[in-house]
Amino acid sequence: MQKRTSILAFAALLAFASCSRKADNVPVPTCTKYSECLEHDGKRIDIVGTYTLYYVPRPQRSKSRRPVVRIQLEDKAVYLAPLWSKEVRRAQAEMDRFEGKKVRVRGVFNKYIPRAPGDPPQAVGFKQPAILPIESIQEEARR
């Protein structure tokens, strides 16, 4: 009986491992235009555009002038993360490396920046697109 249970557990493990490998091999759609991205709202995609720094207008009392990152597609910019997210604070080394360059960003495309966790239903959301979570950023090879 115990031998049979071990064999079944091993078979289940093999089946699970083969399924997870297949998921990694599934091609991810690539978008260079916002209009193409809209077809994949809430799904994992690659976006290809120019890595740009954007300085959000702040109240005068704020001393922070740290930029947020947007990926400029052919027809619209997509935020790399919502303003409330920890991911919005990109590393200086990353910004220096990619600023002004064409990059490929993999992550989940959101047509509108989602509200911050814990916000009440009546809270105002931003009607801007964003990638969240971000899986990877790579410089796009020149053609």
N, C-alpha and C positions, 0 to 999 in steps of 0.2 A: 504494500500500500504506500509506504513512504517513498519507495523507488518510483512508483507511478506519479506521485505528487511532484517529485523532483523533476521528472521528465516533462510533465505538463508546465511547470514553472519555467523550465529552460526553454521550452517551445514558445511560451508566451513572451519571454524576454527577447528571443530571436525575432518574433513577429513585430514586436514594438520597435526594435532597433531598425528593422528594414523599413518600417513606416516612417520613422523619423528621418532616415537618410533620404527617402523619396521627397519629403517635404522640403529639404534643403536644396534639392535639385530642381524644384519648380521654378520656372523662369519668372522674374519679377518685371512687371511692365515699366517702361522708361518713358518719362514725359519731358519735353522741352518747352511745352506751352501750357499755360494754366488751363486752357480749354480741354486739353488732353487729360490733365490731372483730375478734373471734375468727375470723370468716369470712374475714378478709383477712390472716392471719398471714404475714409475710414479703413483703407486697405494699405498694405505694404507695397511701396513703389520705390523706384529710383527717379530722382529729378535731376536734370542736368541744366546748369545755368551758371551765372557769374556770382561768386562769393563777394558780397558787398557789405560794408559797415554802415549802419544807420544810427544817427544820434537822435534819440527820442527827445522831443521837447519836454523840458522839466520845469517845474516851478522855480522861481528865482532863488528860493531858500535852499534848494537842493544843490549840493556841491558835486554830485556824481555826474560825470560826463562819459561814462563807459558806454560804448556803442552796443547795439544788438546786431545780430547778423541776419541778413536776408539773402536769399538766393534769387537773383534776377533772371527770370525766365524770359522767353521771347516777348511775352505779352503782359506779364505781371510779376511782382515780387512775392515770394513766399518766405515767411519768417521761419528761422531755423528752430525756434521754440517759442511758446507763449511768454509774454513779459513776466508772468508770475512764476514761471518754472525755474528750477535751479539750473536747468540746461541752457537758459538764456545767457548766463554768464560764461562765455566761451573763454578758453585759455588764450592768453596773449600770444603764445607760441603758435597756436592754431591760426589765429587771426593774421599774424605776420606771414605765415606760410601760404595761406590761401587768398588773401585779399586781392581782389581784381582778377583772379584766375577762374577758369572754367572748372567746375567741380561736379562730381556725381555724389549725391546724398541719398542714402537708403534709410527709409523709415516709414512711418504711417502718416499718410497725407490726411489732413483735416481741412475741409472746405472753409470752416470758420474756427478760429482759435477757441478751444473749449474753455468754459468757465473754470476758475480755480476750484480745486476740491474744497468742499465745505461752504462754497458760496450758496446763498439762498436762491431759490428759483427765480426771483425777481431781479437778481443781479444782472447788470449790463454785461453783455459779451462783446467781443471784438469781431467785427465782420471782416476779418482778414484770414487768409490761409496760413497754415503752419504745418511743419513736420514734427510729430511727437508720438512716440519716442524716436530718437535718432539712433540708428544702428551703426552707420559708418559715413565718413566723408573721405573722398579720394579725389586727387587731381585728375581731371579728365585728360586722356591722351590726346595730343594734337593730331589732327588728320590732314 
